[in-house]
Amino acid sequence: MRAMLNGVLKGRVAVLGFGNRLWRDDGVGSVLAERLAQAQPGAPVFDGGMVPENHLERIAKATPNTVLLVDAVDFGGQPGEVRCFSGDELALAGLSTHAGSPRMLAAYLEARTGAIVTLLAIQPGDVSSGHELSGPVEAAISQVIEALGNRGLCRDDSDPANHA
């Protein structure tokens, strides 16, 4: 997990998680953002819920080099499996249940900020009605938060002080 994220996260990182918490694993991006914000107070982490587009200007004001979108995506993997998609791969990442698709959000944020935008997709296991996440998706959240916590979101990789 750490190696995968280190390969896509450059410079200052902002995170936008989104999803519908009323449909169990579909809410994984929103839940992850909430927990990550608690773990890294003051970091540019945004819980977009079902309307991630409401947070785009706040993300732009954070002046990130990388924006990490987090969402439940059915890419045909095992429940809780995590993959990163960027650029043209976003079209292959599956359909979103949200008003603003990850591809549209990425295109806007790339144009607005000049940042690299990557979708961290978590394969849902259960999207039935309910609030609890499935076990594999809960485990994926813990792994992602640990990997991001070890990296630090506000770190600027271009600053030599961060390479000591």
Secondary structure per residue as TSV (DSSP state, phi and psi in degrees):
chain	resnum	aa	ss	phi	psi
A	1	M	-	360.0	-49.1
A	2	R	H	-59.4	-44.7
A	3	A	H	-63.3	-42.4
A	4	M	H	-61.0	-46.9
A	5	L	H	-68.3	-40.5
A	6	N	H	-62.3	-27.3
A	7	G	H	-71.8	-22.5
A	8	V	H	-112.7	-18.8
A	9	L	-	-95.2	120.1
A	10	K	-	-128.0	136.5
A	11	G	S	65.4	-146.7
A	12	R	S	-74.4	132.2
A	13	V	E	-116.6	131.9
A	14	A	E	-110.7	144.6
A	15	V	E	-119.7	131.2
A	16	L	E	-124.3	106.9
A	17	G	E	-99.7	143.8
A	18	F	E	-150.3	163.4
A	19	G	-	154.1	170.2
A	20	N	-	-102.6	106.6
A	21	R	T	-69.0	-9.4
A	22	L	T	-80.3	-9.2
A	23	W	B	-121.0	53.0
A	24	R	G	43.7	-112.6
A	25	D	G	-64.2	-17.9
A	26	D	G	-61.8	-22.7
A	27	G	G	-86.8	8.7
A	28	V	H	-57.9	-39.5
A	29	G	H	-65.1	-41.7
A	30	S	H	-65.3	-44.9
A	31	V	H	-64.1	-44.5
A	32	L	H	-60.4	-43.8
A	33	A	H	-61.8	-43.0
A	34	E	H	-61.0	-46.5
A	35	R	H	-69.3	-37.6
A	36	L	H	-66.2	-39.4
A	37	A	H	-62.8	-36.3
A	38	Q	H	-69.3	-36.7
A	39	A	H	-75.6	-27.8
A	40	Q	S	-130.2	71.5
A	41	P	T	-55.7	136.9
A	42	G	T	86.5	-10.5
A	43	A	S	-73.2	152.9
A	44	P	S	-76.5	79.0
A	45	V	E	-121.4	130.6
A	46	F	E	-128.0	128.2
A	47	D	E	-93.4	101.6
A	48	G	E	-81.7	-9.3
A	49	G	E	52.5	-133.4
A	50	M	T	-91.9	-1.9
A	51	V	-	-131.7	68.3
A	52	P	G	-61.0	-26.0
A	53	E	G	-62.6	-19.5
A	54	N	G	-69.2	-12.1
A	55	H	G	-109.3	3.0
A	56	L	H	-62.9	-41.5
A	57	E	H	-70.0	-34.4
A	58	R	H	-65.1	-37.4
A	59	I	H	-65.3	-45.2
A	60	A	H	-59.2	-39.1
A	61	K	H	-67.3	-20.3
A	62	A	T	-77.1	-7.2
A	63	T	-	45.5	57.6
A	64	P	-	-77.3	155.8
A	65	N	S	-89.9	-28.1
A	66	T	E	-134.9	137.9
A	67	V	E	-116.9	127.2
A	68	L	E	-106.6	111.8
A	69	L	E	-87.9	137.7
A	70	V	E	-125.7	125.0
A	71	D	E	-154.6	158.2
A	72	A	E	-78.4	127.9
A	73	V	-	-138.6	129.9
A	74	D	-	-86.7	95.2
A	75	F	S	-106.2	12.0
A	76	G	S	85.0	14.3
A	77	G	-	-88.4	-171.9
A	78	Q	-	-81.8	146.1
A	79	P	T	-51.9	130.7
A	80	G	T	87.9	-7.3
A	81	E	-	-66.8	141.8
A	82	V	E	-118.7	132.7
A	83	R	E	-136.9	154.0
A	84	C	E	-110.1	137.5
A	85	F	E	-127.9	138.9
A	86	S	E	-141.6	165.3
A	87	G	G	51.8	-129.8
A	88	D	G	-66.6	-20.0
A	89	E	G	-64.5	-22.9
A	90	L	G	-59.6	-31.0
A	91	A	G	-67.2	-25.3
A	92	L	G	-91.2	-4.2
A	93	A	S	-79.1	2.4
A	94	G	-	100.9	174.4
A	95	L	-	-91.7	146.3
A	96	S	-	-103.5	149.6
A	97	T	S	-91.7	5.4
A	98	H	S	-101.2	159.0
A	99	A	S	-58.3	-46.6
A	100	G	S	-99.3	115.3
A	101	S	-	-68.8	155.3
A	102	P	H	-55.6	-36.8
A	103	R	H	-64.3	-42.5
A	104	M	H	-66.7	-41.8
A	105	L	H	-61.5	-44.1
A	106	A	H	-62.5	-45.4
A	107	A	H	-60.7	-43.7
A	108	Y	H	-64.1	-48.2
A	109	L	H	-65.4	-37.1
A	110	E	H	-62.4	-45.2
A	111	A	H	-67.8	-39.7
A	112	R	H	-76.1	-36.1
A	113	T	H	-113.3	-20.1
A	114	G	-	76.3	4.2
A	115	A	-	-76.9	156.8
A	116	I	E	-79.7	130.9
A	117	V	E	-115.1	128.1
A	118	T	E	-126.9	139.2
A	119	L	E	-96.7	120.0
A	120	L	E	-92.0	106.2
A	121	A	E	-100.0	130.8
A	122	I	E	-115.3	123.4
A	123	Q	-	-68.6	119.0
A	124	P	-	-74.5	154.4
A	125	G	S	-109.0	-30.1
A	126	D	-	-145.9	114.6
A	127	V	-	-116.1	31.4
A	128	S	S	-78.1	170.8
A	129	S	S	-63.2	133.4
A	130	G	B	149.2	172.1
A	131	H	S	-106.1	-25.0
A	132	E	-	-78.8	141.5
A	133	L	-	-84.2	152.0
A	134	S	-	-69.6	159.6
A	135	G	H	-56.1	-48.7
A	136	P	H	-62.4	-34.6
A	137	V	H	-73.5	-38.8
A	138	E	H	-57.9	-44.6
A	139	A	H	-62.4	-39.9
A	140	A	H	-63.1	-41.2
A	141	I	H	-58.4	-47.0
A	142	S	H	-60.1	-42.4
A	143	Q	H	-65.3	-42.5
A	144	V	H	-66.4	-45.5
A	145	I	H	-62.8	-40.3
A	146	E	H	-62.7	-45.8
A	147	A	H	-64.1	-42.3
A	148	L	H	-69.9	-36.1
A	149	G	H	-64.6	-37.2
A	150	N	H	-68.6	-28.2
A	151	R	H	-83.6	-43.5
A	152	G	-	84.7	122.8
A	153	L	S	-78.4	-29.1
A	154	C	S	-87.9	-3.8
A	155	R	-	-66.8	136.7
A	156	D	-	-105.3	109.3
A	157	D	T	-64.4	-17.1
A	158	S	T	-81.8	-10.1
A	159	D	S	-86.3	116.7
A	160	P	G	-56.7	-26.1
A	161	A	G	-63.5	-21.7
A	162	N	G	-88.8	2.6
A	163	H	G	-107.3	6.7
A	164	A	-	-73.6	360.0
